[in-house]
Amino acid sequence: MSTVIVLFNLRPGVSPEAYERWARATDLQVVNGLPSVLSFEVLKASGLLGGGATPYQYIEILRLRDPAGLARDLATEAMKRVAVEFQGFADQPLFINTEAL
């Protein structure tokens, strides 16, 4: 199974409440409806195990049913809109492709 991990902080001036409201109402709904996606979740970081601040505020986990189909899904008008909106919230997101061992 292929998984994409996204690590990011909010842009300066973006309220966590506004982002989280959008993530629940739009991002989670649209991305979980894509044919190539098995599951998608957004996590809010609460700290490091053992204590301390985390370098990222949010983590997204995107488990793919069809990695090759993701590019096709990202080209849809709905996902183009979601991507533009996400860019307004996220400050330099880091997208990491992974594969299970």
Summary of the structure (lengths in Angstrom):
residues: 101
radius of gyration: 13.9
end to end distance: 9.2
largest distance: 43.0
contacts: 261
relative contact order: 0.31
helix: 38%
strand: 34%
